[in-house]
Amino acid sequence: MSEVLLRVEKLFCERDDRVLFDGLSFSVDSGEIVQIEGANGSGKTTLLRILSGLSRNYEGDIFWREEPVEQARDRYCRELLYFGHQPGVKALLSAEENLRWYCALSPSLDPSRIRAALAEVGLSGFEDVPCHTLSAGQHRRVSLARLYLSDAPLWILDEPFTAIDKRGVAAKEALIGRHIARGGSVILTTHQDLQGSGAVRRINLDKQMEPNG
């Protein structure tokens, strides 16, 4: 039986004197993929940053396992993985060192899986290379490797397939599918037509802001 992991109630956000969303309410169950859609500038990335705790520019309520996130902040951060536009890679560290630093923040993660995770994202042979010598696309791959290490039940992914080839896209879709099958949940934005990840529920921010929408 599925469990409500995340619940959003009457979310309001305004940016540059323009309302991005108002009265936005939805929930995310375990084993569910929710895709956030909308035109450029509709607030997709802003919403994901709010849900991940990186932005407090909103009104409304967010609950994690039916507890307000303000009261469950530590637990929520432990059970969340966020992948954004910026890869969050430390340039002076190697790919492996970046992931060892990530594992050190979460004692439940197994650092012995780091090299396998880097291989999954096509970075075999680059494990010990300082990240400042890698391309922007390779930086994103280092960050994406966290998905192969993560035991967080909720993944929030902002355009995770950018700069990834077809084989890489298929591999990431399969990974998302396995995460869902284990009872995890995913909230994401993507221009990719998801094929092998399971059923996807879509929330369109443009329609949400239409009159009587």
C-alpha positions in Angstrom: 0.0 0.0 0.0 1.4 3.4 -1.0 2.3 6.1 1.5 2.0 9.8 1.1 5.6 11.0 1.4 5.2 14.7 0.4 2.2 16.9 0.5 1.9 20.5 -0.6 -1.0 22.7 0.4 -1.9 26.1 -1.1 1.5 27.0 -2.3 2.0 30.6 -3.5 5.1 32.1 -5.1 5.7 35.5 -6.7 8.8 36.6 -8.5 9.6 40.0 -10.1 6.0 41.1 -9.3 4.6 38.1 -11.2 2.7 35.3 -9.6 4.2 31.9 -10.6 1.7 29.7 -8.8 -1.1 30.3 -6.4 -3.1 27.8 -4.4 -0.9 24.9 -5.7 -1.8 21.7 -3.9 -0.7 18.1 -4.6 0.8 15.1 -2.9 3.4 12.5 -3.9 3.0 8.9 -2.9 5.7 6.3 -2.5 6.4 4.5 -5.8 5.2 7.5 -7.9 6.8 9.8 -10.5 5.5 13.3 -10.8 6.6 15.4 -13.7 6.3 19.2 -13.4 5.5 20.8 -16.7 5.1 24.3 -18.0 6.5 26.9 -20.4 9.8 28.5 -19.8 9.5 31.0 -16.9 6.4 29.2 -15.4 8.2 28.4 -12.2 9.3 24.8 -12.6 12.8 25.2 -11.2 11.5 27.6 -8.6 9.0 25.0 -7.4 11.7 22.3 -7.2 14.0 24.6 -5.2 11.2 25.3 -2.8 10.5 21.6 -2.4 14.1 20.8 -1.8 14.4 23.5 0.9 16.8 25.8 -1.1 14.2 28.6 -1.4 11.9 30.0 1.3 10.3 32.5 -1.1 6.8 31.0 -0.8 3.6 30.9 1.2 1.7 27.8 2.0 2.5 24.5 3.7 4.8 21.5 2.9 4.6 18.3 4.8 7.0 15.3 4.8 5.4 12.1 6.0 2.5 14.3 7.2 4.8 16.4 9.4 5.5 20.0 8.6 8.9 20.3 7.0 9.9 23.1 9.4 9.6 20.5 12.2 11.0 17.6 10.2 13.8 19.5 8.5 16.7 17.2 9.5 14.9 14.0 8.6 13.6 15.6 5.3 17.1 16.6 4.3 18.4 13.1 5.0 15.7 11.5 3.0 15.9 13.8 0.0 18.3 13.9 -3.0 18.2 17.1 -5.2 19.7 17.4 -8.6 19.6 20.9 -10.0 21.0 22.9 -12.9 24.3 23.5 -11.1 26.1 20.2 -10.6 27.5 21.1 -7.2 30.9 19.6 -7.9 34.0 20.9 -6.2 36.4 21.7 -9.0 39.7 21.0 -7.0 38.6 17.5 -6.1 38.5 14.5 -8.3 35.3 12.8 -9.3 35.9 10.0 -6.8 36.8 12.5 -4.0 33.6 14.5 -4.7 31.5 11.3 -4.2 33.5 10.3 -1.1 32.6 13.7 0.3 28.9 13.0 -0.5 29.1 9.6 1.1 30.6 11.1 4.2 27.5 13.3 4.7 25.3 10.1 4.6 26.8 7.3 6.7 24.3 4.8 5.3 26.0 5.1 1.8 28.6 2.6 0.7 31.8 4.4 -0.6 32.9 1.1 -2.1 30.2 1.6 -4.8 31.7 4.9 -6.0 33.7 3.6 -8.9 30.8 1.5 -10.1 28.6 4.5 -10.0 31.1 6.6 -12.0 31.2 3.7 -14.6 27.4 3.8 -14.9 27.6 7.5 -15.9 30.4 6.9 -18.4 33.3 8.2 -16.3 35.5 5.1 -16.1 39.1 6.3 -16.4 38.2 9.7 -15.0 37.9 8.8 -11.4 41.1 10.4 -10.2 41.1 13.4 -12.6 40.6 16.8 -11.0 37.1 18.1 -11.9 38.4 21.5 -13.0 39.8 19.6 -16.1 36.5 18.0 -17.0 33.8 19.4 -19.3 30.5 20.9 -18.1 28.7 17.7 -19.2 31.2 15.6 -17.3 30.5 17.7 -14.2 26.8 16.8 -14.5 27.7 13.2 -14.8 29.7 13.3 -11.6 26.6 14.7 -9.9 24.3 12.2 -11.6 26.5 9.4 -10.2 25.0 10.3 -6.8 21.7 8.6 -8.0 23.5 5.3 -8.1 24.7 5.7 -4.5 21.6 7.3 -3.0 19.2 5.5 -0.6 17.0 8.6 -0.2 13.3 7.8 -0.8 12.6 11.1 -2.6 14.5 12.3 -5.6 13.9 15.9 -6.9 15.5 16.1 -10.4 15.7 19.3 -12.5 16.3 18.3 -16.2 18.4 15.2 -15.3 18.8 14.1 -18.9 20.5 17.3 -20.2 23.8 16.6 -22.0 23.2 12.9 -21.8 23.3 10.6 -24.9 20.5 8.2 -25.8 22.2 5.3 -24.0 22.7 7.4 -20.9 19.0 8.5 -21.0 17.9 4.9 -21.2 20.2 4.0 -18.3 18.8 6.8 -16.1 15.2 5.9 -17.0 15.9 2.3 -15.9 17.5 3.6 -12.7 14.4 5.7 -12.0 12.3 2.7 -12.7 14.2 0.6 -10.1 13.9 3.4 -7.6 10.1 3.5 -8.0 9.9 -0.3 -7.8 11.6 -0.1 -4.4 9.0 2.4 -3.2 10.9 5.5 -3.8 9.4 8.6 -5.4 10.6 11.1 -8.1 9.6 14.7 -8.8 11.2 16.0 -12.0 11.3 18.4 -14.8 12.3 17.1 -18.2 11.8 17.6 -21.9 12.4 13.9 -22.4 9.4 11.7 -23.2 9.8 9.1 -20.4 9.6 5.6 -21.8 10.7 3.0 -19.3 10.2 4.6 -15.9 6.6 3.6 -15.2 3.4 5.6 -15.0 4.0 9.4 -14.8 1.6 11.9 -13.2 1.9 15.3 -14.7 1.3 18.7 -13.1 1.2 21.6 -15.5 1.9 25.0 -13.9 0.5 26.8 -16.9 -2.9 25.1 -16.6 -2.8 25.6 -12.8 -2.7 29.4 -13.4 -5.5 29.5 -16.0 -8.7 31.1 -14.8 -10.9 28.4 -13.1 -8.0 26.0 -13.8 
